[in-house]
Amino acid sequence: MLRTPAAMQDAERHTAHNYHPLPVVISSAEGAWVTDVDGRRYLDCLAGYSALNFGHRHPTLIATAHAQLDRLTLTSRAFVHDQFADFCRELAALCGKDLVLPMNTGAEAVETGVKVARKWGYQVKGVPAGQANIVVAEGNFHGRTTTIVSFSTDSDARADFGPYTPGFRIVPYGDLAALAEAIDEHTVAVLLEPIQGEQGVVVPPEGYLPGVRRLCTESNVLFIADEIQSGLGRTGATFACEQEGVVPDMYLLGKALGGGIVPVSAVAADADVLGVLKPGQHGSTFGGNPLACAVATEVVRLLATGEFQHRSAELGERLHAGLRALIGKGLVAVRGRGLWAGLDIDPALMSGRVACERLMERGVLAKDTHGSTIRLAPPLVITAEEVDHAVAQLAAVLAD
Ligand SMILES: Cc1ncc(COP(=O)(O)O)c(C=O)c1O
């Protein structure tokens, strides 16, 4: 008898239903593959929304975590520990910035960015007290806190969670004229995803990110790039901004930074920006803890080799070529960069959810978003044959 149905029921009984998972109960994993409680294997083409860029249980990361577990796990930032300096120095170097501020979840990195930008606005730019505004994009996804959902345009994420935090202006994504119009003398930051992941891997028009950079520089406004999902190798470069030749004032990082083991996020910026924070003004008990720093330092070292960015760029071409061949055969559009793709399924055929369920039955895990879109974001350790396998299974689902 299969164990999955009972395990699914068990998992639902005492939990808030804030997710609608596929009916699969995973019990072990390695590399790009996971195994469920019934021993069935699946190719993981979601990779924890890019938190597993290096695959499940990457040997170097696991060995580092084990070693650190045997030495020191938590101190709080009331004391300094011996894993902190290396992590901060090496991550700052990877980002080309002076300083980093470690937190845990992506949403905390975004909150940190918002707070730092406001303080910078008041103390450095000279914005009158309480007047700062931040410009964001329609279709954004930056997390789930009350402030962040205040500037979401997704009614599921936002409705009934008010009163909302003021101080945000929303403009259409990809529209430079609208952005220029929205920026005024009280604007402290423009906060954007260089590619909108949750929205369906939406790549902005060419020239948009350099245009944002130019507008921000001209108006003395911080460009904050939320690279929590797009960064750390996903698009074929360390940062998605890099592919447009753009350097933001602040990077927001998360997900893959924790190596798929621990939640680690960070804000990276130069001293004139992050330097506005003084003791007591921001922090987190777990942010920058020894286990997190040990694992994340190894993540930074893996990225410093360039191997994963290279794999993502090369295998991404193969993935996108395979997916483009399905346009007109069940797909209406394919977007993305590197090993990251948003696919729009012909809604006359099936919903994104049904497509994901059928892919699951064929041993491939992916996640739908916004009705008829599927996101593919396999671990960057996936092989060429496995990429072909995923595309073949999708072709079979669309042809069924
Ligand atoms: C671009 C982006 N920013 C922020 C977040 C929030 O990260 P977390 O879920 O770790 O809070 C996400 C999560 O999907 C994201 O994709």
The ligand as an SDF file (V2000), in Angstrom:
LIG
                    3D

 16 16  0  0  0  0  0  0  0  0999 V2000
   12.6570   37.9870   -5.2720 C   0  0  0  0  0  0  0  0  0  0  0  0
   12.2940   37.4930   -3.9070 C   0  0  0  0  0  0  0  0  0  0  0  0
   12.4460   38.3040   -2.8470 N   0  0  0  0  0  0  0  0  0  0  0  0
   12.1430   37.9190   -1.6010 C   0  0  0  0  0  0  0  0  0  0  0  0
   11.6410   36.6600   -1.3470 C   0  0  0  0  0  0  0  0  0  0  0  0
   11.2810   36.2650    0.0560 C   0  0  0  0  0  0  0  0  0  0  0  0
   12.1590   35.3180    0.5480 O   0  0  0  0  0  0  0  0  0  0  0  0
   11.7460   34.4310    1.8230 P   0  0  0  0  0  0  0  0  0  0  0  0
   10.6680   33.5050    1.3830 O   0  0  0  0  0  0  0  0  0  0  0  0
   13.0280   33.7080    2.1880 O   0  0  0  0  0  0  0  0  0  0  0  0
   11.3080   35.3770    2.8740 O   0  0  0  0  0  0  0  0  0  0  0  0
   11.4440   35.7840   -2.4200 C   0  0  0  0  0  0  0  0  0  0  0  0
   10.8730   34.4390   -2.2020 C   0  0  0  0  0  0  0  0  0  0  0  0
   10.3890   33.7730   -3.0870 O   0  0  0  0  0  0  0  0  0  0  0  0
   11.7750   36.2060   -3.7400 C   0  0  0  0  0  0  0  0  0  0  0  0
   11.6010   35.4210   -4.7930 O   0  0  0  0  0  0  0  0  0  0  0  0
  1  2  1  0
  2  3  1  0
  2 15  2  0
  3  4  2  0
  4  5  1  0
  5  6  1  0
  5 12  2  0
  6  7  1  0
  7  8  1  0
  8  9  2  0
  8 10  1  0
  8 11  1  0
 12 13  1  0
 12 15  1  0
 13 14  2  0
 15 16  1  0
M  END
$$$$
